[in-house]
């Protein structure tokens, strides 16, 4: 199996060239300046030196955070960072027409940035070992820069954010991607972060806590539970990957071995414009037919939830809780602080169903309506939910494809790993990321809320905001990891 | 000058083929089943038969519209159509940091759809002669379908909307574009319409009030004052036009005659990915650095405006008024009704500065922050304003490039026509659309709010929401009209 080399591309296709180099690294992930065992040992050592301690604190006894007596909203004394407020949703014709819930409001746009540099022709990412208070397991692999605006404008009064200058003022460097992307639309109100990939050619000093890994290696690390954090995954999902000639789209330079790997590669090739126009038409259509009216309301006007013993809980113990935590750390910008976290009541499931049509992998996406999204809905996994929230429902009222995902034949499972969501806002939030291959074309009736798309279609959409949700972006990165030749 | 024919494109490039046919019609606009004189006579006859009468009515004496005693908001008794409410904007660091104003709120998504069909290999658009109550001059050329959701779900209890089925259920037809686009962000709160182009091959019955014109002819009609209405223009702007081989991007099949027309054609050709990535980076950057907090407030809490003698006016007579009108018509779904309209206090100006760089036309777009936009800002004209609102300001406080546009050398003006904005919501709203060529590369210092882009970059962005504002979409259609060989 060979990938057409860079020599065929003129200077104008420079970014296409970078997409092809990404693909080549995915095919051969062990070609890296940091052998995998050394990376894992480095991460483990970093984790073992970590002295972060996290303990629960009543919300009404947090330091510098207040519960507003009028609204019940939870906010920092500085007015910065984020607030916990209430949300009222009205979705005419939806499975639930009206509800209220607590929600995290964080209007500031942060930066999630990965610095890329080529070593011996292989693109590498400068990744950071980072401990977040909500992490299940201490240290995880985080982007080069993971900073809220409060972080990088030093509201914390902490240390400067290393490498920030590459992302705030990329100047002469090459920006491979830079797009505002949403995060969990059921937990955040219109939160967005700037997902950036910046390539440098100059020498970069590697600071303590940072390490270069190849693009392929980073994707391979997705198969380790709770290792690559959510902020890394969303940026990885936005990386443009093309295992085919980006100039002509066809013929595919990969020899067809009839295998899964070739079908993934072909899924990254240019799609016919008519096909993409139909996909855009479908998105506009479902967006037009899903009304959602959303208002922020005072947290103390949310019904069915209450603050008791310093925790905000749903009356039936469903969905999530808002808890307070106190953190003490030896190696962070601020050494001691308290804050609220959102603690989901169960493990999430995010599954892509995939199929092969004429040797091309297709992904079954769903139009997910979530109250915190800026534009009603985004394309998400085939099925995405917290399984426990649906356990009490009869089979016919459960989300479509949930049972099929849970009961999938092990032989059809291409990817299956528990990964952590953002540890700076969520407490022990974990999601099972699953890719299941369906056996034949057209066996699955997609229905109006679902649609089969290629990886290329998702990549094009991910250059823009409001199209692909954070769970689907993780799953795209997981699918890219399948380019690895593990035969 | 020749355009590479369809034979070079495989079936996969079908939509690219349609983009090329669009371009070919633009080059040769008189190749049409309806000769231009016949079309103009038809339109004039339709206009002369029109019996619509519009007279002003006090807002507090409208039929079926009420002024809410608590909020002062103006709304229809049915709760449908639209409302006039108040808006409060906070733009830290902006030229004006805080203000309030009246705004039209119309959360329903309507359809603006143009039906396309090929006659003798030339794509034609089925256009409608339509009278709107706010029109300056009675009849204008409107899309095949121009319908609010209240229209097409028959809240009016009027006639069914002709040709609606092609857009609501395009099924076996080819959807060339379908995208939610914003409208005036200073006058509408998050209004969006679905801009659709649907191509049919089957026979279509031409109803009274409709007529086929070629794509090129329709663009040529843009040079007639107040003829092609805003709803037509926004859909035309979204039409994908490529006067170059869409598969390879280069070499450009147009012989370089060194002229303007060739530079426009070349501006529609594929751009290097690196260039487009930098444009996306710039958009994300300006979006991140422009905070805008917007709330809807009761109309009676808007300061500096008041309702007197049945009209809502600004204290200094600036910006716009909200007036009531009564309409009597002989040829519309509903024969008699009243409604509010927004009446701007002066004529607008929307100007694109363009330049030629190595034979490729580039357009100077500006990041326009407007309170009614869903995502803070969109790319708009180089300069866009109501000139009269700035007349009292010293030169240095006027919008950038305003004086340069007003004082442009007549020889540098490529397009200059007064066109009308939406006559269903605005009363005699007219904008001078201007395209000015700057004389040399780099003479204009773009500054952080402006950027030079190609027509192709704008076309790609217009496939998605929240990127290109309604005035810029009109100007793109005006630029496409320059492909016409009038040498």
Interface residues (C-beta under 8 A of the other chain):
Chain A: X12 X13 X14 X15 X16 X19 X107 X109 X170 X174 X175 X176 X177 X178 X179 X180 X194 X246 X247 X248 X249 X250 X272 X273 X274 X276 X277 X278 X280 X281 X284 X285 X287 X288 X293 X374 X375 X463 X464 X465 X466
Chain B: X11 X12 X13 X14 X15 X16 X19 X107 X109 X170 X174 X175 X176 X177 X178 X179 X180 X194 X246 X247 X248 X249 X250 X272 X273 X274 X276 X277 X278 X280 X281 X284 X285 X287 X288 X291 X293 X374 X375 X463 X464 X465 X466
